[in-house]
Amino acid sequence: MFVKVYQYHIQKEKVDEFLEIQEKVSEIYGRYLDFHTVYLNSNVDATKWIEISRYKDEDEFHKSMDMINKEKEIQDLFKAFQCILVTDKSEIIEEDFIERKEKSSF
């Protein structure tokens, strides 16, 4: 599995808007990719979020992203997302991983 991890800071009063944006983004991604995403909100800093998305493989991800990024709706959603970031913490940290093993007790 190919895994993308993003870290960013969302304004506290914009969480509902953030979740609505992510719902729309997921609909668009779902047209092109099979994926699973988890959004984690820090217990220490309420503005800090980590997004973890898993994809079948890296090649499929990149091919699909080329098509997704051409869609006007996704570009508009990204602009809306940028507007709800915390002003002095507007950096989006992005990292790539390969999932080597998964374990679960449930």
C-alpha positions as CSV (number, residue, x, y, z in Angstrom):
1,M,0.0,0.0,0.0
2,F,1.1,3.5,-0.8
3,V,0.4,6.0,2.1
4,K,0.2,9.8,2.0
5,V,0.4,11.7,5.3
6,Y,-0.5,15.3,5.6
7,Q,-0.2,17.6,8.6
8,Y,-1.9,21.0,8.7
9,H,-3.7,23.4,11.1
10,I,-7.4,24.3,10.7
11,Q,-9.0,27.2,12.3
12,K,-11.1,25.9,15.3
13,E,-14.3,27.6,14.2
14,K,-13.9,26.2,10.6
15,V,-13.9,22.5,11.5
16,D,-17.4,21.8,10.0
17,E,-16.4,23.6,6.8
18,F,-13.2,21.6,6.7
19,L,-15.1,18.3,7.0
20,E,-17.6,19.4,4.3
21,I,-14.7,20.2,2.0
22,Q,-13.1,16.8,2.7
23,E,-16.4,15.0,2.0
24,K,-16.6,16.7,-1.5
25,V,-12.9,15.9,-2.1
26,S,-13.5,12.3,-1.3
27,E,-16.4,12.1,-3.8
28,I,-14.0,13.3,-6.5
29,Y,-11.2,11.0,-5.5
30,G,-13.6,8.1,-5.5
31,R,-14.3,8.5,-9.2
32,Y,-10.6,7.8,-9.9
33,L,-9.1,5.8,-7.0
34,D,-9.8,3.3,-4.3
35,F,-8.6,4.8,-1.1
36,H,-9.1,4.9,2.7
37,T,-8.6,8.1,4.6
38,V,-8.5,8.9,8.4
39,Y,-8.5,12.4,9.8
40,L,-6.9,12.8,13.3
41,N,-7.3,15.9,15.4
42,S,-4.7,16.5,18.1
43,N,-5.7,16.4,21.8
44,V,-3.0,18.9,22.6
45,D,-3.5,21.5,19.8
46,A,-7.2,21.7,18.6
47,T,-6.0,23.3,15.3
48,K,-3.6,20.5,14.4
49,W,-4.8,17.7,12.0
50,I,-3.1,14.7,10.5
51,E,-4.6,13.1,7.4
52,I,-3.6,9.6,6.5
53,S,-4.6,8.2,3.1
54,R,-3.9,4.7,1.9
55,Y,-3.9,3.7,-1.8
56,K,-3.4,0.5,-3.7
57,D,-0.1,1.5,-5.2
58,E,2.0,4.6,-5.9
59,D,1.7,4.4,-9.7
60,E,-2.1,4.3,-9.6
61,F,-2.1,7.2,-7.2
62,H,0.1,9.5,-9.4
63,K,-1.8,8.6,-12.6
64,S,-5.1,9.4,-11.0
65,M,-3.9,12.6,-9.3
66,D,-2.8,13.9,-12.8
67,M,-6.5,13.6,-13.8
68,I,-8.0,14.7,-10.5
69,N,-5.9,17.9,-10.4
70,K,-7.2,19.0,-13.8
71,E,-10.7,19.2,-12.4
72,K,-11.9,22.7,-11.7
73,E,-14.0,21.6,-8.7
74,I,-10.9,20.1,-7.0
75,Q,-8.9,23.3,-7.6
76,D,-11.8,25.3,-6.1
77,L,-12.0,23.0,-3.1
78,F,-8.2,23.3,-2.5
79,K,-8.6,27.1,-2.5
80,A,-11.4,26.8,0.0
81,F,-9.2,24.5,2.1
82,Q,-6.3,27.0,2.1
83,C,-8.7,29.7,3.4
84,I,-9.5,27.8,6.5
85,L,-5.9,27.1,7.5
86,V,-4.6,28.9,10.6
87,T,-3.0,32.1,9.2
88,D,0.3,31.9,11.0
89,K,0.5,28.1,10.5
90,S,-0.6,27.7,6.9
91,E,2.1,25.2,5.9
92,I,0.9,21.8,4.7
93,I,3.4,19.1,5.5
94,E,3.2,16.1,3.1
95,E,5.0,12.8,3.3
96,D,5.0,9.5,1.4
97,F,5.2,6.1,2.9
98,I,4.9,2.4,2.0
99,E,2.8,0.3,4.3
100,R,4.9,-2.7,5.3
101,K,2.6,-4.4,7.8
102,E,-0.8,-3.9,9.4
103,K,-2.1,-5.4,12.6
104,S,-5.4,-5.2,14.2
105,S,-7.1,-6.7,17.3
106,F,-10.6,-6.0,16.0
